[in-house]
Amino acid sequence: MEDYLSIKISQLAEEDRPREKLLLKGKSALSDAELLAILLGSGTQALSAVDLAKYILSSVNYDLSQLAKLSVTDLKKFKGIGEAKAITIVAALELGRRRKLINEVPKRAKISSSADAYHLMKPELMDEPIEHFYILLLNRNNQVIKKQLISRGGTSGTVADPKIIFKHAIDALANSIILVHNHPSGNLKPSEQDRRLTNKLKSAGDSLDIAVIDHIIFTDVAYFSFSDEGLI
């Protein structure tokens, strides 16, 4: 290791400190060494956390895949890296590995018809004895971002709070949503309350630029689509 003095992070201009830089400029503005330095928290008497991070990265030719292969024991061989810091690095890289695996799963389900939405909700609503209200959050390509349970109730109804519904939609950056609730009785006919709620949520969605494109009433043997019937 080169024997040289390094500027401490605390002596740098605020916008150049890794933590402050992340807050001010965003995570993408940080180098690999700066991100690793945040995990380290501190360096040694001779090296700042950033310089220590650079030294560790140089040992694996700045290849994060190789860094991820280092064990706690391997990392502890670097001066200034104790067990706690080594565990932190290993844990962070393992999270990254798992995220990569999740991103490699098959493409999201795409909703092209009311039947697609009905079949997608069967695992959640089939044979349910009480009423549940869900929303399907969709991106611009009508791919499902998430199935979100809004509420569950009794055998005759449930509550769907517009504030909760659109909070989920906004948080997920959804482009549109589909409302889905089941009728345990098997009755496919929408109630007057169903119609009023649909109209209310459609108006709210229009004002937020989040389209409510359908409302599915689910039963175990069939479904009713507000969109198919020209009611939305």
C-alpha positions as CSV (number, residue, x, y, z in Angstrom):
1,M,0.0,0.0,0.0
2,E,1.3,3.4,-0.9
3,D,2.4,5.5,2.1
4,Y,0.7,8.9,1.7
5,L,-1.5,11.3,3.6
6,S,-5.1,11.6,2.5
7,I,-7.6,14.3,3.1
8,K,-10.2,13.2,5.6
9,I,-13.8,13.2,4.4
10,S,-14.7,15.7,7.2
11,Q,-12.2,18.1,5.6
12,L,-13.7,18.0,2.1
13,A,-16.2,20.5,0.8
14,E,-19.7,19.3,1.8
15,E,-20.7,18.5,-1.7
16,D,-17.7,16.2,-2.1
17,R,-18.4,14.1,1.0
18,P,-20.0,10.8,0.0
19,R,-23.0,11.0,2.3
20,E,-23.6,14.6,1.6
21,K,-23.0,14.1,-2.1
22,L,-25.6,11.4,-2.2
23,L,-28.1,13.7,-0.6
24,L,-27.3,16.7,-2.7
25,K,-26.7,15.0,-6.1
26,G,-28.4,11.6,-5.9
27,K,-26.9,8.1,-5.7
28,S,-26.0,7.9,-9.4
29,A,-23.5,10.8,-8.9
30,L,-21.3,8.7,-6.6
31,S,-18.5,6.5,-7.8
32,D,-18.1,2.9,-6.8
33,A,-15.4,4.0,-4.3
34,E,-17.7,6.6,-2.8
35,L,-20.6,4.2,-2.4
36,L,-18.3,1.6,-0.8
37,A,-16.9,4.4,1.5
38,I,-20.4,5.0,2.8
39,L,-20.6,1.3,3.8
40,L,-17.2,1.5,5.4
41,G,-18.1,4.6,7.4
42,S,-14.5,5.4,8.3
43,G,-11.0,4.8,7.1
44,T,-7.7,4.6,9.0
45,Q,-5.3,7.1,10.3
46,A,-3.5,7.2,7.0
47,L,-6.4,6.7,4.6
48,S,-9.9,8.2,4.3
49,A,-12.8,5.9,3.8
50,V,-12.8,6.8,0.1
51,D,-9.1,6.0,-0.3
52,L,-9.6,2.7,1.6
53,A,-12.5,1.9,-0.7
54,K,-10.3,2.7,-3.7
55,Y,-7.6,0.4,-2.4
56,I,-10.0,-2.5,-1.9
57,L,-11.5,-2.0,-5.4
58,S,-8.0,-1.9,-7.0
59,S,-7.3,-5.3,-5.5
60,V,-10.1,-6.7,-7.6
61,N,-9.4,-4.6,-10.7
62,Y,-12.5,-2.4,-9.9
63,D,-14.7,-5.4,-10.8
64,L,-17.7,-5.4,-8.5
65,S,-18.4,-9.1,-9.5
66,Q,-15.0,-10.0,-8.1
67,L,-15.6,-7.9,-5.0
68,A,-18.8,-9.8,-4.3
69,K,-16.9,-13.0,-4.3
70,L,-14.7,-11.9,-1.3
71,S,-15.7,-13.4,2.0
72,V,-15.7,-11.8,5.4
73,T,-12.3,-13.4,6.1
74,D,-10.9,-12.0,2.8
75,L,-12.1,-8.5,3.5
76,K,-10.7,-8.5,7.0
77,K,-7.2,-8.9,5.5
78,F,-7.3,-5.2,4.5
79,K,-6.0,-2.9,7.2
80,G,-8.9,-0.9,8.6
81,I,-11.5,-3.6,7.8
82,G,-12.8,-5.3,10.9
83,E,-15.5,-7.9,11.1
84,A,-18.4,-5.4,11.3
85,K,-17.3,-3.5,8.2
86,A,-16.6,-6.8,6.3
87,I,-20.1,-8.1,7.2
88,T,-21.7,-4.8,6.0
89,I,-19.9,-5.0,2.6
90,V,-20.8,-8.7,2.1
91,A,-24.5,-8.0,3.1
92,A,-24.8,-5.1,0.7
93,L,-23.4,-7.0,-2.2
94,E,-25.7,-9.9,-1.4
95,L,-28.7,-7.6,-1.6
96,G,-27.5,-6.5,-5.0
97,R,-27.2,-10.1,-6.1
98,R,-30.7,-10.9,-5.0
99,R,-32.1,-7.8,-6.7
100,K,-30.4,-8.9,-9.9
101,L,-32.1,-12.3,-9.6
102,I,-35.5,-10.7,-9.1
103,N,-35.0,-8.5,-12.2
104,E,-34.3,-11.7,-14.2
105,V,-37.7,-13.2,-13.6
106,P,-40.1,-13.4,-16.5
107,K,-41.7,-10.3,-17.8
108,R,-44.6,-8.7,-16.0
109,A,-48.1,-9.8,-16.8
110,K,-49.8,-7.6,-19.4
111,I,-53.5,-6.8,-19.3
112,S,-55.0,-6.8,-22.8
113,S,-58.6,-7.5,-21.8
114,S,-60.9,-7.8,-18.9
115,A,-60.4,-11.6,-19.1
116,D,-56.7,-11.1,-18.4
117,A,-57.5,-9.1,-15.2
118,Y,-60.1,-11.7,-14.1
119,H,-57.7,-14.6,-14.5
120,L,-54.8,-12.7,-12.9
121,M,-56.9,-12.2,-9.7
122,K,-58.1,-15.8,-9.3
123,P,-55.3,-16.8,-6.9
124,E,-56.4,-13.9,-4.6
125,L,-60.2,-14.0,-4.9
126,M,-61.3,-17.6,-5.8
127,D,-63.4,-19.2,-3.0
128,E,-63.1,-16.1,-0.7
129,P,-66.1,-16.0,1.6
130,I,-65.7,-12.2,2.3
131,E,-65.5,-9.2,0.0
132,H,-62.0,-7.9,-0.9
133,F,-61.2,-4.8,-2.9
134,Y,-58.0,-4.8,-4.9
135,I,-56.4,-2.5,-7.5
136,L,-54.1,-3.6,-10.3
137,L,-51.4,-1.0,-10.8
138,L,-50.3,-0.7,-14.5
139,N,-47.4,0.9,-16.3
140,R,-47.7,2.7,-19.7
141,N,-47.6,-0.7,-21.5
142,N,-50.5,-2.0,-19.4
143,Q,-48.1,-4.4,-17.6
144,V,-48.9,-5.1,-14.0
145,I,-46.6,-3.4,-11.5
146,K,-48.4,-4.8,-8.5
147,K,-51.6,-6.3,-7.1
148,Q,-52.6,-4.1,-4.2
149,L,-55.1,-5.1,-1.5
150,I,-57.1,-2.0,-0.5
151,S,-59.5,-3.4,2.0
152,R,-61.4,-6.5,3.1
153,G,-64.9,-6.5,4.6
154,G,-67.9,-8.7,5.4
155,T,-70.1,-10.8,3.2
156,S,-72.0,-7.8,1.9
157,G,-69.4,-5.0,1.3
158,T,-66.0,-3.4,1.9
159,V,-64.6,0.1,2.0
160,A,-62.5,1.6,-0.8
161,D,-60.9,4.9,0.3
162,P,-59.9,7.0,-2.7
163,K,-57.1,8.6,-0.8
164,I,-55.5,5.2,-0.1
165,I,-56.1,3.9,-3.6
166,F,-54.4,6.9,-5.3
167,K,-51.6,7.0,-2.8
168,H,-50.6,3.5,-3.8
169,A,-50.9,4.5,-7.5
170,I,-48.8,7.6,-7.0
171,D,-46.1,5.7,-5.0
172,A,-45.9,3.1,-7.7
173,L,-45.8,5.7,-10.5
174,A,-48.7,3.8,-12.1
175,N,-50.0,5.1,-15.4
176,S,-53.4,3.5,-14.9
177,I,-55.3,1.2,-12.5
178,I,-58.0,-1.4,-12.6
179,L,-60.4,-1.8,-9.7
180,V,-61.3,-5.4,-8.7
181,H,-63.6,-6.6,-6.0
182,N,-65.4,-9.8,-5.5
183,H,-69.0,-10.6,-4.8
184,P,-69.1,-13.7,-2.5
185,S,-72.8,-14.1,-3.2
186,G,-72.0,-14.9,-6.9
187,N,-74.2,-12.0,-8.0
188,L,-72.6,-10.3,-11.0
189,K,-74.8,-7.2,-11.1
190,P,-73.1,-4.1,-9.9
191,S,-74.8,-2.3,-7.0
192,E,-75.6,1.4,-7.1
193,Q,-72.8,1.8,-4.6
194,D,-70.4,0.1,-7.0
195,R,-71.5,2.5,-9.8
196,R,-71.1,5.6,-7.7
197,L,-67.7,4.5,-6.4
198,T,-66.5,3.7,-9.9
199,N,-67.5,7.2,-11.2
200,K,-66.0,8.9,-8.2
201,L,-62.6,7.1,-8.6
202,K,-62.6,7.7,-12.4
203,S,-63.1,11.4,-11.8
204,A,-60.3,11.5,-9.2
205,G,-58.0,9.5,-11.5
206,D,-58.6,11.9,-14.4
207,S,-57.6,14.8,-12.2
208,L,-54.4,13.0,-11.2
209,D,-53.6,11.8,-14.7
210,I,-54.0,8.2,-13.5
211,A,-56.7,6.5,-15.6
212,V,-59.2,4.1,-14.1
213,I,-59.6,1.8,-17.1
214,D,-61.9,-0.8,-15.7
215,H,-63.7,-2.1,-12.6
216,I,-64.0,-5.9,-12.4
217,I,-66.7,-7.6,-10.3
218,F,-65.3,-11.0,-9.6
219,T,-67.2,-14.2,-8.8
220,D,-65.8,-17.8,-8.8
221,V,-67.5,-18.7,-12.1
222,A,-67.7,-15.4,-14.1
223,Y,-67.1,-11.6,-13.9
224,F,-68.6,-8.3,-14.8
225,S,-66.5,-5.6,-16.5
226,F,-67.5,-2.0,-16.4
227,S,-65.3,-1.3,-19.4
228,D,-66.8,-4.1,-21.5
229,E,-70.3,-2.8,-20.7
230,G,-69.5,0.8,-21.5
231,L,-69.9,2.0,-18.0
232,I,-66.5,3.6,-17.6
